[in-house]
Amino acid sequence: QVQLVESGGDLVQAGGSLRLSCAASGSTVAGYSLATVAWYRQAPGNQRELVARIGRNFKRDYADSVKGRFAISTDNRKATIYLQMNSLKPEDTAVYYCNYQILGSDYWGQGTQVTVSS
């Protein structure tokens, strides 16, 4: 089992920055080398979409819409996952979810609201 707790969501003006954090805990996180960790987001009326992820080998992938503006990072045990968001746009407004995939199981946090005003 993995428990995920996100924090850092807020209301920010366009062009601003935020850093989201996700704390992962539980016995399964001891196998962190097998885990893929990611941030997803879901805006009202839209499907949940992948924003950024770090794979087993710590390779990073980003959605085209956030490349060059967002950066995902983690500590060396994937116990804390960060999402640095710069040059925020109103279309980045969504609930952001932390995701942890390991050994065929999929875990989600409760989400944190990011609102970008124009």
N, C-alpha and C positions, 0 to 999 in steps of 0.2 A: 504494500500500500504506500501511496505517496500523497501527502497533503501539500497543497499549494496556496500561498497567501500573497495576493498582489497588493501593491500600494503605489502611490505617486500620481494617480489621476487627479486632474484639476481642470479649472476653467482658465484658458490662456488666450491671449490675442494672437491673431495671425502673425507669423514671423517669429513667434516665441519658441521656447524650448521647454521640454519636460523630460524627466527621467523616471521611468517605471521600474519597479523592483518586484521580484517574485521570490519568495522564500520557499524552498522545497524541503520537506522533512519526511521521515518514515524509514522503515527498514530497507525498502527497496532502493533508496538512493545510494546505498553502499555500492551498488552495481553501476555507478554513474558512467563508466566507460562505454556501456551498452546503450545509453540513453540518447534520445534526440529531444532537445528542448526548444520551445518555440513560443512566439507571440502571435496570436490571432486577434482579429477585431471584427465586430459586428455593428453596423450602423442600422438604425430603424428601417425596417422594410427590406433589408439586404441579407444575403447569406453571410455566414461567418467566413472570413477569408484569412489566409496566411499572410502575415506581415514579414516575419523573419524567423530563421531557425538556425540552430547549431546542431550538426549531426554528430554521430559517434566519434568521428575523427576531428571534431571541432571545426569542420568546414562550415562556413556561413553562407546562407542563401537569403535573398531579399525579394519581396514583391517589386515589380518594376516601378510601381507608384511611389515607393519610398526610398529607392536607391539613391545614394548620395545625401540623404537627409537623416535617415535613421541608422542606428548601429546597435546590434545585439552583442552582448558579452556575458560572460559568466566567470565565476571563480573556477579554480582548477578541479573542483569536485562537482561542478554543476549543481551546487546547493543553493546558489543565488543567481538568478537570471535577470539581467538588466536590459532595458530598451531605452537608449538615448534618442530622443526625438527632437530634431532641430528644424528650423524653417517650417514650422507647422502651418497647415492650411485648413480652412473650414471643412474641407472634405476628409480630413483626418478625424473628424468628430465621430466617436464610436465608443462602445464598451470594449476594452482590451482584455484579453484572456491569456493567461499563461497556460502552456501545455507541456506535459511531460510524457514521453512515450518510451516504454521499456518492456522488454520481454513479452511483447504482444498485448500489453495493456496500455490504456490511454487515460491520462488523468488531467483534470481541468481545475483551475482556480475559479473563484466566484466572480471575477471580473472587476475592473476599475474603469470609471467613466472619464473619458477625455473629451472636453468640449473646447473647440477652437472658434473664437468669435472673429467676425470680419471687421 
